[in-house]
Amino acid sequence: MAEKTTKTSPGEFIRQVRTEASKVVWPTRQETTTTAIFVGIMMLMLSIFFLGVDTAFSALVQWLLSIA
């Protein structure tokens, strides 16, 4: 069976949202910069990796088609 839920008034909802929002811990500028640099480096490494995999599979397919 479904649980019964009670409706929350708009004022109570806003109060709950403010309470929860005050619990949020935002990252510092240093943490944000470090994370952004890390993401950029990982993106570059993965793009190079997938370029290599794609090139290898392309060469394999071309070789298979040439012997057929």
Secondary structure, 3 states (H helix, E strand, C coil): CCCCCCCCCHHHHHHHHHHHHCCCCCCCHHHHHHHHHHHHHHHHHHHHHHHHHHHHHHHHHHHHHHHC
